[in-house]
Amino acid sequence: MCPNRPEGASSESAAVARAKVVALALRQATASVGGVGALLHGWDRRSGRLTLEAVDRVATEAARSWAELREMQDEPPACALRRGVLVQVTGDGLGTGASGTVSLPLVSARGPIGTLSVLTADGGGAPDDVQLSFLQAVAAWTAERLESARGLPPQPAAGPEPEQVRTAKAVLLTTALAEAVTVQDVVRTVAEHVLSPFGADGLVVSVFEGGRLTRVGEVGYPVEYLKRFDGPLSAGMPVTDVVRTHRPLFLESPAQIYERYPSVRDKILMGTSPKMAWAFLPLVASGRAIGVSVLSYNRPRPFDQDERALLTTLSALVGQALERARLYDVEHARAQELQSTLLPQELPRLPAAVAAARYLPAARSEEVGGDWFDVIPLSADRVALVIGDVMGHGIAEAATMGRLRTAVRTLADLDMAPDELLSHLNDLVSDLGEDFYATCLYAVYDPAGRRCSYSLAGHPPPVFVYPDGTVNSPAPSPDPPLGAAGPPFTTHGLPLPDGSLVVLCTDGLIESASQDIDQGAARLLRVLSRSGTGAARFTATDQEKDLGVLEELCDTVVSELLPDRGRTTDDAALLIAHTRAMPASDIASCGLPDDPRAAGRAREFVRDQLRRWGLDDLTTTTELLVSELVGNVVRHAKGPLRLRLLRSRVLTCEVYDGSLSTPRIRHATFNDEGGRGLQLVAALSRRWGARYLSDSKCIWAEQDIPETAGAGAAA
């Protein structure tokens, strides 16, 4: 008779055996890739959770966040279990100083039982093919030993799943492919619905373009290993035959592939490739091969007839989905290219303002949007700041955005007031049809008057950050959106101290499914308040440094208000401008009599002021200009008259009068004694024009300041 064993001895010995297996597995896994630590999770199929069972060289506090994981989480162990393949990610997920994580599923004959994860060393580089192959061998040994330690009867070697199970998962794949939009969506869908059901360990999806295969996605392979196969199609390769014949190819062992394709022996080396069996599946659409998908296995295995037939059927579904996704990607890329060309490629650096901007397309939208922004130089060093949003998404909306931006620039060149400009823009949007609407904010900063005027059409109001760091967000009642509004629009204005910031944004930055627009606007104010954007951070002369501060501020605002860019469903635009007032020493003005003496008085004022500024070389031309401008007012308009000179990058002459009549160039004949004044103004100036105030108008002309004169004036 056998001696009686103490009660529980069997379970205790099993637990000891399991602990030894786990300890050895963790040490070997860490050593195999030169890692800094390892973790082992057990899998409970009923609860759908991974539970941390043991760690090696990982602090308990650091591992706590992975103590229990759900199957659908994005952490590496959950991804490896869900996909059924090795998963590599970069980054220090546990705060241990590691450079990345490698996770593998532990799969026994009865199915997945857990995961094995290794934290890779910082600065050690990604594990190579040999290290990964050894790590996979450690995982396979661990799964087998853990199953034996449980005292369960042995099971036959893992084979394909029952036909009814595979068929059910094929239905899930079909449904998921119907929802896949981009090429990467298709690759992820295949990885999630094909690898595990068919026991595969690796996937490569390639498209056929220009006589060569281009990889669009891979799972379970190091990228460096796959680069060996990049290049044009050549004879003697499995993928070449699959593309040529449109027929699948199943190779059940390295011996088969070496016998049939000797040329691959130099690329697939037993010592470096962990793959031992392959299914090369053609991706066919509209009767032509558009690519190849390759399923690979870490051990030799047979493919029965049912499995071959089902894989062939699934490859046809993948081919159709991939072709549709490629067409979408091409059209989407063209739409994004169109949109990017419609937005300003570089914002101008002007004496009165330097600006930085961000355009953030929606991460989860299938169409491009209609957000836009612009910075437009105006006369007298004034600056127009514009931001808008065409409602909806699509090519039509992007094209409408381009038309509106062009219209705004055209109307801005006419020096229109903000309310008048929006009235004309509203007519344009209304003519596009009842389904087109847009919001817009048009602001004008005047550096001489140190004032900002703006009008709103259904758009979030601007935010002003003063030099002392104070944040001001006026909340006027906005007019309705363009296309739904009825003029007149309202013009709002406020004084703006030198060195203030003007912050404009679209609703996509401050409104989302998790917060309404008021909450988002409040968050924006808090971010700007604590960002330290006072006058001390900006210089008086170096616009390059000021631009760097603005770029940093844009990044801060975006990261704070849109922390999860991958989940945004609306486009967002942000424009921040740092304003500079014109020094009082660069502004000179005088009143003029409303009679023929005005021209002589204006010439005297010009001679005296240009001498003070050291711009004597411009005296003769400027005298001619002001004589014609003042004479034109005396003959055709009415007082009161005023002359103003502005010195900046250019010299600007402005003549104000009390008439709203429009000056125009006449075609004087040979015998006419007059009518050539504005022709002379156009010939002598770099540009000229007129702008209208509430009860008067201003005719202005600009001249370039010679570099030598500018240097003398500065001295």
Secondary structure, 3 states (H helix, E strand, C coil): CCCCCCCCHHHHHHHHHHHHHHHHHHHHHHHHCCCCEEEEEEEECCCCEEEEEEEECCCHHHHHHHCEEECCCCCHHHHHHHHCCCEEEECCCCCCCCCEEEEEEEEECCEEEEEEEEEECCCCCCCCHHHHHHHHHHHHHHHHHHHHHCCCCCCCCCCCCCHHHHHHHHHHHHHHHHHCCCHHHHHHHHHHHHCCCCCCCEEEEEEEECCEEEEEEEECCCHHHHHHHCEECCCCCHHHHHHHHCCCEEECCHHHHHHHCHHHHHCCCCCCCCCCEEEEEEEEECCEEEEEEEEEECCCCCCCHHHHHHHHHHHHHHHHHHHHHHHHHHHHHHHHHHHHHHCCCCCCCECCEEEEEEEECCCCCCCCCEEEEEEEECHHHCEEEEEEEECCCCHHHHHHHHHHHHHHHHHHHCCCCHHHHHHHHHHHHHHCCCCCCEEEEEEEEECCCCEEEEEEECCCCCEEECCCCCEECCCCCCECCECCCCCCCCCEEEECCCCCEEEEECHHHHCECCECHHHHHHHHHHHHHHCCCCHHHCCCCCHHHHHHHHHHHHHHHHHHHCCCHHHCCCCEEEEEEEECCCCHHHEEEEEECCCCHHHHHHHHHHHHHHHHHCCHHHHHHHHHHHHHHHHHHHHHCCCCEEEEEEECCEEEEEEEECCCCCCCCCCCCCCCCCCCHHHHHHHHCCEEEEEECCCCEEEEEEEECCHHHHHHHHC
